[in-house]
Amino acid sequence: MTLDQPKILLGDAVDERILCAAQICREQNIANIEFIGDPDLIGEAAEKFGIHIEGWYIWSQKTFADTENFIKEYYETRKTKVPDYETAHTEVMHDDLLFGALLVHHGMADGMVAGSLSTSAHVIRAALRGIGLAPGIRSLSSMFLLNFLTPRPSTLAFADCAVIAEPDAHQLADIAITTAATYKQLSGNEPIVAMLSYSTKGSASSDSTKKMILATEIVKEREPNLIIDGELQFDAAFIPTVAERKAPDSPLRGNANVFIFPNLDAGNIGYKLAERLGGAHATGPILQGLKKNMNDLSRGASVEDIVTMVRVTGVQGMQN
């Protein structure tokens, strides 16, 4: 371990895939890995799977010296939603992911990854309760980073593909702003944001197109330096020759790299089409909009997927 590596907490650490990914992350100097959970159960799992974790730190709310202070602060910040101190105590003591999120919130780690055994709802709930939303952001959302070799080598962002089913215009503005920031953070490229629709610049009109237009206006007001336009069809946002015909006055000029979908149906279908038919390599869902970093895993995640998400979370944490 080295001090300049990010410290990443792993939940669901009785899972063989988590333990194998942790070993790879250590061997390849990707991150300083520590676990969340019952030390005895994690130790038993590691022994069962033949993985040596002697000397690795395991955080447990039952042995951590500051747990009571964490619970007191947690109760104070959630008084409107937690009926009494005893309920707050029970929530923290019986929820390893919530405890892990509180550790990240208090700066004990640079980020956390979980979800190989836990549901996405559990991970997101722990993140919202333990870490909370970043200032100025009202909605947690997600994005996928997609790497393509054809039709031209590119790294693109698609959002939201996993969290908000029917975002309104203000939520779409949050999604656009946070996805642009995440994209720049992870790719190093300047974000060029397209607010997608079945319509381009008034070619059709409906509640959906009006929502995308309003969301674009909200983003421009909040982030005047961000290059963004909408409503746009995908080809008008991504193909320069099509952009010349359909949206000649658009600042995107067919060079968008961040794509915001009008709802979860479109986003989820879109990224899976890009992955399965377009040959893209998809990384995600990457959670965004939190004060600090916590990411979810698919319960079907491979060891490689977990290592990748640790790497992503580490980059987010170190940059923050």
MARMI-429454 format. One record per atom (N, C-alpha, C): residue in one letter; x, y, z. Coordinates in steps of 0.001 Angstrom, whole numbers, padded with zeros to 6 digits, always signed. Each point is the difference from the previous one (the first is absolute). Last residue first. Layout:
BEGIN
AXYZ ...
END
This chain:
BEGIN
N-011644+014555-006126 N-000798+000793+000943 N+000851+000475+001171 Q+001935-002865-003157 Q-000226+001308-000593 Q-000811+000886+000921 M+000778-004456+001298 M+001254+000739+000019 M-000179+001391-000591 G-003714-002982-000060 G+000373+000381+001353 G+001262+000836+000056 Q-001541-001799-004173 Q-000933+000994+000525 Q+000459+000523+001362 V+002432-003550-001831 V+000232+001237-000761 V-000907+001109+000501 G-000701-004253+001840 G+001258+000566+000448 G+000332+001299-000707 T-003717-002497-001374 T-000272+000645+001287 T+001255+000640+000565 V+000436-002546-003951 V-000816+001198-000243 V-000225+000775+001297 R+002151-004177+000331 R+000875+000966-000668 R-000745+001329-000223 V-002452-003593+001673 V+000925+000492+001027 V+000911+001069-000599 M-002778-002234-002949 M-000757+000969+000797 M+000827+000527+001164 T+001893-003348-002768 T-000207+001233-000766 T-000729+001044+000830 V+000505-004281+001834 V+001295+000690-000048 V-000135+001325-000740 I-003730-002781+000001 I+000215+000564+001334 I+001315+000773+000042 D-001085-002384-003933 D-000910+001138+000173 D+000256+000700+001337 E+002323-004021-000866 E+000535+001110-000796 E-000868+001251+000144 V-001500-003976+001973 V+001143+000530+000746 V+000587+001199-000739 S-005023-000690-001147 S+001167-000877-000006 S+001089+000608+000872 A-005582+000682+000366 A+001316+000552-000329 A+001084-001068+000037 G-005010+000047+000839 G+000645-000912-000938 G+001409+000430-000362 R-002815+002564+002800 R+000187-001263+000718 R+000549-001088-000915 S+001119+005268-000642 S-001018-000980-000361 S+000247-001266+000802 L+001642+004636+002054 L+000367-001082-000902 L-001249-000780-000391 D+001311+005375+001976 D-000773-001235+000033 D+000575-001009-000992 N+002241+004462+002898 N-000495-000568-001251 N-000614-001371+000190 M+001771+005042+002404 M-000428-001358+000310 M-000633-000554-001262 N+002688+004848+002032 N-000190-001019-001029 N-000386-001374+000547 K-001206+005333+001627 K+001213-000809-000151 K-000385-001266-000748 K-003261+003235+000275 K+001078+000841+000530 K+001347-000696-000147 L-003845-001302-003533 L+000274-000127+001426 L+001103+000961+000428 G-001594-000780-004567 G-000837+000940+000727 G+000201-000066+001501 Q+000666-004287-003390 Q+000470+001386-000005 Q-001013+000903+000698 L+001712-005596-001378 L-000888+000907+000720 L+000589+001399+000027 I+000521-004056-003627 I+000811+000817+000891 I-000930+001003+000670 P-000889-005127-002413 P-000336+001409+000177 P+000909+000694+001016 G+002518-002213-003174 G-001041+000651+000783 G-000977-001006+000573 T+003305+000241-004527 T+000385+000031+001403 T-001079+000746+000777 A+000674-002613-005164 A-000740+000863+000918 A+000523-000146+001423 H+001511-000685-005468 H+000270-000524+001332 H-000605+000971+000996 A-001636-000953-005290 A+000619+000863+001004 A+000308-000779+001272 G-002193-001347-004397 G+001307-000485+000424 G+000698+000867+001025 G-004542+000133-002299 G+001046+000921-000424 G+001392-000396+000433 L-003969-002514+001154 L+000031+000098-001454 L+001150+000863-000493 R-000549-000756+004682 R-000216-001313-000599 R+000038+000026-001529 E+000640+004051+002720 E+000902-001041+000485 E-000131-001274-000829 A-002868+003664-000842 A+001369+000409-000316 A+000998-001093+000375 L-004494-000627+001204 L+000155-000104-001447 L+001427+000353-000406 K-001082+000629+004457 K+000111-001433-000298 K+000069-000262-001504 Y-000612+004427+001625 Y+001353-000467+000320 Y+000164-001484-000314 G-004281+001983-000784 G+001045+000585-000820 G+001381-000540+000307 I-003823-001186+002619 I-000025-000663-001297 I+001163+000493-000859 N-000555+002135+004070 N+000415-001377+000219 N+000027-000783-001304 G-001543+004509-000113 G+001410-000079+000387 G+000491-001426+000139 A-004633+000879-000897 A+000854+000339-001138 A+001471-000169+000336 D-003101-000691+003504 D-000209-000974-001074 D+000977+000258-001145 L-000194+003121+003522 L+000810-001188+000291 L-000178-001076-001060 N-000714+005129-001499 N-000481-000819+001119 N+000844-001264+000112 P+001132+003615-003044 P-001185+000588+000635 P-000575-000811+001148 F+005363+000244-001335 F-001224-000588-000531 F-001225+000527+000746 I+005296+001664-001170 I-000997-000057+001072 I-001330-000436-000605 F+005612-000111-001232 F-001357-000118-000515 F-000973-000205+001162 V+005345+001659-001575 V-000840-000277+001180 V-001451+000049-000460 N+003387+000938-003075 N+000585-001178+000657 N-000730-000373+001287 A-000536+003017-005143 A-000380-000265+001391 A+000710-001239+000531 N+000107+002591-004448 N+001150-000515+000755 N-000329-000293+001464 G-002580+002202-003809 G+000107-001443-000171 G+001134-000643+000760 R-001138+004698+000324 R+000523-000305-001337 R+000223-001504-000208 L-001426+003164+003897 L+000587-001334+000101 L+000647-000430-001322 P-002548+004125+000784 P+001415+000091+000384 P+000684-001371+000071 S-004255+001389-003288 S+000326-000617+001286 S+001485+000133+000317 D-002565+001361-004053 D+000370+001024+000975 D+000389-000576+001359 P-001537-002707-003777 P+001197+000740-000415 P+000469+001049+001003 A-003058-004386-000259 A+000196+000992+001071 A+001239+000846-000305 K-001671-003346-003136 K-001122+000068+000937 K+000120+001119+001030 R+003388-000808-003474 R-001321+000066-000633 R-001113+000264+001003 E+004503-000525+001443 E-000013+001115-000942 E-001375+000184-000631 A+000834-003746+002805 A-000169+001241+000759 A-000064+001211-000922 V+001053-004182-001829 V-001428+000071+000317 V-000295+001289+000761 T+004468-000923-000939 T-000706+000277-001256 T-001506+000093+000210 P+002839-001131+003769 P+000152+001381-000480 P-000762+000311-001282 I-001231-003534+003920 I+000543-000088-001365 I+000101+001415-000579 F-001776-000724+004444 F+001224-000805-000066 F+000664-000045-001377 A-004254+002239+001381 A+000950+000334+001069 A+001369-000628-000229 A-003733-000794-002854 A+000301+001433-000101 A+000998+000441+001058 D-001641-004451+000031 D+000866+000213-001164 D+000382+001464-000174 F-002992-001257+003559 F+001365-000479+000203 F+000899+000290-001202 Q-003989+003359+000945 Q+000062-001427-000268 Q+001464-000450+000081 L-001819+004339+002742 L+000692-000503-001179 L-000211-001509-000135 E-001698+005056+002769 E-000059-001442-000148 E+000615-000436-001321 G+002904+002665+002332 G-001122-000922-000049 G-001278+000753-000327 D+005760+000473+001586 D-001084+000376-000897 D-001067-001082+000036 I+005162+002010+002314 I-001189-000855+000073 I-001031+000486-001006 I+005056+001021+002586 I-000501-000113-001376 I-001134-001019-000003 L+001673+003251+004184 L-000113-001370-000489 L-000561+000008-001425 N+000557+003877+002921 N+001193-000351-000778 N-000043-001413-000569 P-003465+001992+002905 P+000069+000707-001288 P+001208-000370-000858 E-003034-002075+003968 E+001378-000248-000432 E+000223+000663-001366 R-004187+000603+002231 R+000820-000425+001140 R+001475-000138-000350 E-003186+001177-003375 E-000057+001022+001045 E+000915-000350+001165 K-000503-003088-003490 K+000700+001186-000502 K+000028+001114+001036 V-002525-003898+000936 V+001441-000260+000065 V+000778+001228-000450 I-004655+000175-000407 I+000388+000015+001418 I+001508-000210+000138 E-001904-000396-004291 E+000017+001403+000444 E+000437+000120+001455 T-000644-004307-001792 T+001164+000636-000622 T+000134+001443+000467 A-003823-002365+001305 A+001183-000486+000724 A+001265+000637-000549 L-004031+000859-002274 L+000052+000705+001281 L+001223-000430+000800 I-000787-002262-004011 I+000338+001401-000287 I+000135+000776+001307 M-001504-004425+000260 M+001423+000039-000337 M+000468+001424-000310 K-004606-000732+000851 K+000783-000290+001205 K+001491+000094-000289 K-003024+000341-003563 K+000004+001233+000792 K+000813-000172+001282 T-000720-003765-002730 T+000938+000936-000627 T+000086+001296+000783 S-003102-003205+001565 S+001367-000501+000113 S+001002+000971-000613 D-004665+000810-000384 D+000465+000257+001370 D+001450-000436+000162 S-001034+001172-004895 S-000747-000803+000965 S+000478+000387+001386 S+000991+000825-005741 S-000278+000659+001278 S-000869-000906+000866 A+003794+000153-004604 A-001238-000521+000594 A-000199+000694+001334 S+003446+001481-002613 S-000585-000814-001081 S-001262-000710+000462 G+003150+003071+002531 G-001379+000320-000335 G-000596-000791-001135 K+004613-000645+001495 K-000251+001423-000166 K-001401+000302-000531 T+000787-004914+000068 T+001139+000905-000080 T-000488+001420-000269 S-002029-005066+002238 S-000166+001221-000781 S+001301+000790-000019 Y-000818-003901+002583 Y-000352-000497-001330 Y-000153+001168-000971 S+003474+000385+004138 S-001435-000073-000216 S-000256-000722-001313 L+004281+001809+003850 L-000556-000804-001083 L-001519-000018-000032 M+004321+003179+001434 M-001256-000367+000650 M-000861-000678-001071 A+005567+000750+000434 A-001199-000035-000827 A-001191-000451+000833 V+005370+002173+000802 V-001190-000688+000494 V-001180+000137-000958 I+005594-000034+000783 I-000881+000662-000966 I-001328-000738+000107 P+004929+000349+003148 P-001339-000499-000327 P-000722+000883-001008 E+005409-001031+000584 E-000981+001038+000262 E-001392-000507-000393 N+003895-003457+001610 N-000494+000765-001148 N-000974+001084+000435 G+002096-003472+002794 G+000927+001091-000281 G-000432+000866-001167 S-002082-003983+002370 S+000570-000124-001343 S+001084+001032-000281 L-002423-000258+004255 L+000451-001353-000308 L+000697-000122-001349 Q-001807+004208+001669 Q+000823-000563+001063 Q+000615-001329-000408 K-003183+002137-002784 K+001285+000697-000046 K+000977-000600+001007 Y-004383-001708+000061 Y+000665-000327-001268 Y+001375+000669-000080 T-002802+001061+003622 T+000536-001350+000131 T+000776-000393-001254 A-002280+004128-000075 A+001128+000042+000944 A+000650-001370+000147 A-003870+000326-002649 A+001092+000738-000636 A+001229+000023+000895 T-003906-001800+001793 T+000602-000907-000981 T+001147+000684-000733 T-002562+002527+003059 T+000848-000966+000697 T+000663-000965-000975 I-003006+003207-001756 I+001125+000681+000646 I+000937-001000+000666 A-004034-001605-001986 A+000912+000536-001011 A+001246+000603+000637 I-003472-001523+002829 I+000656-001126-000668 I+001022+000505-001011 D-002725+003193+002125 D+000955-000590+000935 D+000796-001121-000669 A-003495+001757-002470 A+001084+000987+000099 A+001074-000494+000958 L-003887-002534-000351 L+000820-000156-001199 L+001161+000992-000010 Q-003179+000406+003407 Q+000822-001191+000209 Q+000899-000267-001206 H-003079+003478-000363 H+001027+000357+000978 H+000908-001188+000310 A-003710-000655-002891 A+001000+000866-000624 A+001120+000366+000964 D-002340-004571+001115 D-000572+001241-000501 D+001126+000889-000512 P-000037-005592+000185 P+000490+001274+000530 P-000765+001183-000571 E-000771-005296+000629 E-000616+001067-000801 E+000447+001353+000529 A+002175-003967+001701 A-000847-000550-001057 A-000562+001073-000927 I+004682-000398+002900 I-001225+000808-000001 I-000877-000395-001197 V+004139-002665+000767 V-000552+000464+001281 V-001372+000671-000132 A+003169-001930-003581 A-000191-000972+001076 A-000791+000476+001210 C+001744+002332-004170 C-000339-001340-000492 C-000372-000973+001107 D+000300+005593-001570 D+000170-000891+001119 D-000500-001356-000443 A+003318+001954-002718 A-000659+000145+001302 A-001463+000406-000195 F+005271-001367-002482 F-001452-000113-000140 F-000614+000125+001401 A+005029+001181-002739 A-000771-000179+001229 A-001476-000052-000340 L+004999-001150-002813 L-001247+000744+000145 L-000630-000275+001361 T+004723-000453-003344 T-000496-000311+001333 T-001194+000907+000253 S+002660-001953-004763 S-000573+001030+000852 S-000375-000563+001357 P+001741-001023-005552 P+000420-000217+001390 P-000515+001128+000886 R-002860-001260-004198 R+001257+000702+000204 R+000403-000233+001449 P-003663-002323-001567 P+000497+000397-001323 P+001233+000908+000056 T+000823-003287+002966 T-000657+000409-001246 T-001302+000710+000352 L+002775-001331+003492 L+001040+000018-001021 L-000557+000434-001348 F-001627+001039+005423 F-000258-000520-001339 F+001285-000008-000820 N-002056+000393+005435 N+001175+000124-000858 N-000257-000725-001318 L-002973+002288+004376 L+000035-000957-001104 L+001196+000294-000887 L-002358+000945+005206 L+001085+000405-000881 L+000142-001080-001062 F-004379+001521+003184 F+000867-001048-000524 F+001057+000646-000881 M-003210+001869+004429 M+000431+000070-001391 M+000809-001237-000347 S-003901+002230+003941 S+001086-000888-000393 S+000376+000250-001446 S-002430+002693+004686 S-000225-000636-001294 S+001179-000906-000328 L-002646+003313+004133 L+001048-000962-000318 L-000354-000637-001338 S-001726+004942+001659 S-000303-001374-000401 S+001272-000805-000214 R-000234+004737+001176 R-001199-000504+000676 R-000295-001464-000297 I+004296+003929+000255 I-000534-001152-000732 I-001159-000594+000791 G+002705+003693+001590 G-000584+000424-001264 G-000599-001118-000821 P+003636-001428+003531 P-000700+001290+000006 P-000517+000366-001394 A+000498-005193+001027 A+000907+001137-000092 A-000804+001299+000016 L-001933-004501+002384 L+000190+000626-001295 L+000950+001185+000082 G+000216-004405+003422 G-000849+001131-000366 G+000381+000606-001342 I+001516-003807+003351 I+000861+001004-000637 I-000790+001244-000358 G-002165-003730+002172 G+001281+000124+000680 G+000896+001096-000543 R-004435-001046-001810 R-000125+000230+001443 R+001343+000295+000659 L-000200-001052-004657 L-000764+001222+000240 L-000074+000329+001489 A+002098-004046-001306 A+000761+001149-000482 A-000725+001309+000311 A-002169-004094+000939 A+001114+000222+000925 A+000796+001236-000396 R-003434-001372-002911 R-000562+000503+001263 R+001106+000297+001006 I+001226-002039-004053 I-000383+001407-000204 I-000565+000601+001280 V+001071-004606+000036 V+001215+000805-000167 V-000349+001478-000108 H-003581-003063+000154 H+000701+000039+001287 H+001235+000895-000093 A-002406-000845-003952 A-000794+000851+000890 A+000687+000150+001356 S+001816-002984-003161 S+000300+001396-000339 S-000764+000940+000919 T+001080-004824+001993 T-000778+000582-001094 T+000443+001430-000269 S+003411-003824+001958 S-001068+000912+000421 S-000744+000546-001215 L+003811-002797-000553 L-001015-000788+000707 L-001204+000844+000404 S+003441+002003-002410 S+000092-001327-000610 S-000987-000975+000650 G+000809+004744+001273 G-001119-000358-000857 G+000095-001354-000663 A+003558+004301+001785 A-000782-001126+000524 A-001080-000343-001015 V+004466+003650+001318 V-000630-000778-001061 V-000734-001172+000649 M+002370+005246+001370 M-000472-001334+000353 M-000670-000641-001207 G+003814+004315+001642 G-001196-000451-000677 G-000345-001414+000405 D+003565+002609+001893 D-000254+000839-001172 D-001255-000416-000756 A+000940-000448+005509 A+000361-000646-001261 A-000357+000942-001135 M-000637+001347+004434 M+000798-001171+000341 M+000438-000783-001241 G-002927+004133+000586 G+001359+000085-000526 G+000900-001158+000365 H-004881+000874+000842 H+000900+000559+001009 H+001465+000004-000440 H-003417-001866-002811 H-000447+001360+000325 H+000964+000686+000963 V+000632-004554-000929 V+000403+000829-001137 V-000359+001459+000268 L-001466-003053+003164 L+001462+000067+000040 L+000535+000870-001141 L-004584-000959+000076 L+000348+000972+001040 L+001515+000144+000139 A-001646-003307-002894 A-000264+001328-000563 A+000337+001093+001006 G+000266-004451+001462 G+001069+000309-000945 G-000169+001382-000613 F-003420-001612+002767 F+001194+000289+000797 F+001170+000365-000908 L-003878-001460-002105 L-000211+001327+000588 L+001201+000400+000839 L+000015-004311-001705 L+000205+000968-001077 L-000231+001428+000492 D-000753-003688+002955 D+001425+000191-000276 D+000234+001051-001080 D-004021-000796+003546 D+000155+000229-001431 D+001458+000321-000300 H-001967-000614+004415 H-000420-001184-000752 H+000146+000171-001512 M+001094+003418+003341 M+000608-001222+000523 M-000333-001234-000832 V-001891+004325-001031 V+001452-000008-000214 V+000607-001336+000414 E-004658+000635+000703 E+000312+000093-001426 E+001504-000122-000242 T-001611+000197+004470 T-000273-001293-000631 T+000395+000019-001476 H+000276+004037+002403 H+000987-000954+000509 H-000161-001351-000693 A-003217+003295-000842 A+001276+000334-000656 A+001080-000989+000404 T-004086-000381+002211 T-000136-000421-001399 T+001282+000271-000769 E-000258+001537+004406 E+000092-001460-000017 E-000112-000544-001420 Y-000632+004646+000903 Y+001405-000397+000002 Y+000147-001517-000094 D-004427+002060-002165 D+000668+000129+001296 D+001437-000527-000111 P-003022+000550-003905 P-000876+000397+001116 P+000707+000205+001332 V+001618+000948-005147 V+000231-001080+000959 V-000737+000357+001287 K-000123+003013-003609 K-000358-001275-000623 K+000213-001205+000913 T+000998+004660+001091 T-001310+000102-000637 T-000470-001329-000581 K+004340+000501+002050 K-001091+000050+000982 K-001380+000042-000641 R+004896-000410-001611 R-001181-000664-000569 R-001195-000004+000942 T+004412+001868+000993 T-000216+000430-001376 T-001267-000603-000603 E+001343-001132+004445 E-000229+001450-000057 E-000316+000454-001423 Y+001219-004549+000752 Y-001335+000296+000512 Y-000307+001493-000115 Y+004313-001412-001144 Y-000959-000530-000967 Y-001431+000326+000440 E+003484+000969+002965 E-000034+000957-001120 E-001019-000433-001051 K+000653-002924+003605 K-000562+001269+000485 K-000110+001016-001128 I+002164-004093-000902 I-001448-000180+000128 I-000662+001292+000466 F+004702-000131-000246 F-000570-000076-001341 F-001528-000061+000087 N+002346-000285+003995 N+000018+001370-000514 N-000573+000060-001413 E+000511-004239+001931 E-001058+000749+000680 E-000051+001445-000472 T+003498-002849-001637 T-001323-000344-000524 T-001103+000823+000650 D+005090-000161+000469 D-000818+001202-000176 D-001421-000290-000489 A+003487-003423+000786 A-000080+000814+001225 A-000960+001172-000125 F-000284-004943-002426 F+000539+001330-000289 F-000247+000936+001184 T-001644-004612-000461 T+001292+000170+000670 T+000600+001386-000202 K-004239-001436-001860 K-000051-000596+001343 K+001308+000184+000763 Q-000748+001306-004608 Q-000616+000951+000936 Q-000029-000532+001430 S+003711-001254-003779 S-001249-000513+000562 S-000547+001018+000979 W+004126-000871-004108 W-000781+000933+000815 W-001280-000673+000470 I+005053-001859-001561 I-001436-000219-000140 I-000724+000945+000956 Y+005244-000727-002503 Y-000857+000618+001009 Y-001472-000249-000330 W+004517-003147-000935 W-000904+000937-000673 W-000985+000556+001020 G+003276-003423+001028 G+000508+001361+000055 G-000867+001016-000719 E-000578-004913-001554 E+000633+000321+001276 E+000599+001404-000073 I-002514-002734-003339 I-000268+001403+000319 I+000591+000383+001363 H-000105-004008-004255 H+000685+000408+001227 H-000219+001490+000258 I-002818-004186-002562 I+000536+001346-000217 I+000573+000502+001318 G-002639-004188-001239 G+001448-000052-000143 G+000656+001331-000280 F-004729-001291+001013 F+000345+000214-001403 F+001516+000030-000235 K-001832-000643+004407 K-000729-000942-000852 K+000457+000106-001455 E+001610+003128+003139 E+000620-001316+000194 E-000643-001038-000918 A-001892+004281+000075 A+001328+000047-000618 A+000701-001354+000112 A-004124+000542+002198 A-000180-000043-001448 A+001356-000021-000708 E-000022+000509+004676 E-000427-001349-000370 E-000149-000136-001514 G+000956+004271+001740 G+001138-000900+000157 G-000335-001421-000403 I-003446+003149+000125 I+000891+000290-001129 I+001223-000921+000056 L-003015-000245+003580 L-000613-000531-001218 L+000887+000229-001220 D+001399+001817+004143 D+000001-001464+000060 D-000555-000606-001289 P-000023+004767+000595 P+001344-000558-000236 P+000026-001520+000002 D-004090+003250-001480 D+000351-000816+001160 D+001358-000661-000243 G-000875+004508-002732 G-000805-001160+000354 G+000495-000710+001241 I+002353+003084-004154 I-001070+000340+000941 I-000750-001282+000332 F+005393+001142-001946 F-001315-000622-000073 F-000958+000587+001037 E+004530+001781-003108 E-000436-000398+001332 E-001441-000479-000103 I+004581+001406-003437 I-001319-000598+000219 I-000206-000310+001478 N+003010+003280-003479 N+000083-000592+001327 N-001401-000492+000366 A+001533+000363-005212 A-000589+000685+001150 A+000412-000701+001282 I+001939-001027-004315 I-001124+000814-000457 I-000575+000816+001151 N+003861-003412-000565 N+000115+001357+000560 N-001073+000950-000531 Q+000596-004893-000715 Q+000271+000919-001105 Q+000091+001454+000458 E-000934-003544+003107 E+001162-000464-000751 E+000396+000985-001102 R-003947+000826+002538 R+001212+000145+000819 R+001242-000369-000803 C-004153-000633-002023 C+000217+001441+000212 C+001250+000254+000830 I-001433-004462-000614 I+000552+000556-001236 I+000319+001484+000179 Q-002186-002157+003553 Q+001361-000519-000139 Q+000682+000578-001242 A-004541+000942+000687 A+000824+000710+000983 A+001459-000423-000111 A-003188-002292-002573 A+000248+001341-000540 A+000887+000806+000942 C-001433-004227+001462 C+000959-000137-001105 C+000347+001360-000592 L-003303-000108+003334 L+001302-000342+000575 L+001057-000150-001093 I-004454+000732-001324 I+000520+001192+000684 I+001391-000275+000538 R-002325-003603-001897 R+000409+000959-001037 R+000591+001264+000616 E-001859-003377+002846 E+001284-000402-000574 E+000496+000997-001040 D-003147+001374+004155 D-000148-000473-001381 D+001385-000328-000575 V-000954+002068+004251 V-000012-001462+000113 V-000145-000641-001385 A-000088+004824+000834 A+001340-000591-000052 A+000050-001477+000342 D-003207+004120-000767 D-000297-001359-000485 D+001253-000859-000042 G+001265+005054-000157 G-001065-000700+000707 G-000221-001373-000605 L+004391+003535+000090 L-000806-000965-000737 L-001032-000627+000934 L+003329+004806-000414 L-000673-001005+000813 L-000825-000918-000900 I+004585+003192-000918 I-001348-000369-000416 I-000533-001109+000901 K+004124+004001-000654 K-000482-001048+000911 K-001464-000261-000338 P+004242+001909-003275 P-001284+000226+000663 P-000337-001149+000949 Q+005137+001359-001015 Q-001099-000755-000573 Q-001304+000372+000702 D+004343+001635+001275 D-000601+000756-001084 D-001089-000783-000731 L+002653-001773+003700 L-000850+001075+000479 L-000684+000748-001133 T+001264-005288-000250 T+000703+001268+000011 T-000983+001112+000351 M+000745-005887+000316 M-000831+001192+000000 M+000867+001244+000000 
END
